[in-house]
């Protein structure tokens, strides 16, 4: 049985340096058996309803701006797989999950490829990406996370994102804003205690990005 990982991937140019975080992410793949395929959910792909990436998807999406030229020239071989994708569709539909292929989604966002490139120098593993369905309630996300567990025998499941994403409040001194720390601590405690009610109460906060953050963490908690 493969584990599930929640990875805070940081800024995309993290792959260019030699930071502690990059080395730490590399240890994940060093300590794990190689899965038959990877299912990944990234904070950078949201849709109204649940989607699966085009099974002919390959290549990188440079969905950011203002970074080093080296980053836009970075290459990494990554591919989906038709047979595996169709099996995931079939199995989820058997469990009354409405999911469709997004034929227009043909490349992988940086939440996927920066994370995987730090874990695997060469991938050679099919990567099946699922979207974050914004129409889902937190209860539905919990249900989806539980139903994805059937794939863990063959698949490594990765949620890639972050608990907060407050770039406008970052500064050179590394100061952590109180609201960010409070929210971070609240989510961590809810996950550690398997406190569904606490997660459900967070959704009442009137902040757009909370939906995405809770989606990733809810997937992770119940995978």
C-alpha positions, -999 to +999 in steps of 0.1 A: +000+000+000+014+033-011+012+064+012-004+097+005+017+129+005+009+165+011+038+186-003+041+224+000+060+230-032+069+267-026+078+291-055+085+274-088+122+285-088+128+263-058+139+237-083+169+258-093+186+261-059+199+236-033+176+244-004+168+223+026+132+220+014+144+207-020+166+181-003+138+171+020+113+166-009+139+144-026+140+121+005+103+112-001+112+093-033+143+078-018+123+063+011+094+050-009+089+020-032+084+031-069+046+032-076+030+019-108+016+054-113+010+087-095-023+105-089-017+142-082-040+170-071-025+205-075-038+238-060-032+253-095-059+234-113-095+242-102-126+234-122-164+237-115-168+199-114-143+171-110-120+166-141-092+143-150-064+155-172-064+145-209-049+110-211-027+122-239-012+150-217+025+155-216+049+184-212+050+214-189+028+244-183+048+275-174+019+290-155+038+318-137+056+350-146+086+371-134+110+343-127+144+334-140+148+325-177+163+292-167+130+282-152+111+288-185+137+267-203+134+238-178+124+205-194+111+174-177+095+143-193+061+137-179+031+118-194-003+106-186-016+071-195-049+062-213-055+028-198-049+040-162-069+071-167-099+051-181-097+027-152-097+056-127-128+071-145-146+037-144-138+030-107-149+064-095-180+063-116-189+030-100-188+048-067-212+075-079-185+101-085-192+123-115-159+128-134-150+137-169-119+140-190-108+176-197-097+173-233-083+208-232-059+201-203-029+188-222+000+199-200+009+198-163+009+229-141+040+238-120+024+225-089+028+191-105+061+192-123+082+212-099+073+188-071+079+156-091+111+169-106+125+173-071+114+138-061+125+120-093+153+131-115+138+109-142+101+100-137+092+070-159+059+068-141+025+078-156+011+109-139-027+112-136-039+146-125-072+154-109-087+188-106-100+205-075-138+207-080-149+241-066-186+230-067-179+204-041-188+209-004-162+199+022-183+168+029-181+158-008-143+164-007-140+141+023-161+115+005-139+118-026-107+114-006-121+083+010-130+068-024-096+075-039-081+051-013-089+021-036-060+032-059-033+032-032-022-003-039-007+008-072-006+046-070+013+071-050-012+100-043+003+135-039-015+167-030+007+197-040+001+232-027+003+250+006-017+258+036-014+295+030-006+315-001-002+351+010+025+364-014+014+400-010+022+399+027+057+383+023+087+404+033+125+401+033+127+396+071+107+364+071+080+377+093+049+355+096+016+373+097-005+363+127-036+354+106-015+331+085+001+313+115-033+311+132-049+295+101-020+272+096-021+260+132-059+255+130-057+234+099-028+213+113-046+206+145-078+196+127-058+172+105-038+157+134-070+150+154-091+139+124-115+166+134-140+168+106-162+193+125-132+217+127-126+214+090-163+220+083-162+252+105-133+266+086-153+267+054-174+295+069-145+319+067-151+343+039-118+339+020-117+325-015-084+306-012-097+286+018-118+265-006-086+253-024-066+249+007-093+228+024-097+208-007-061+198-007-060+190+030-092+172+029-080+150+001-049+143+020-065+135+053-089+109+039-067+093+012 
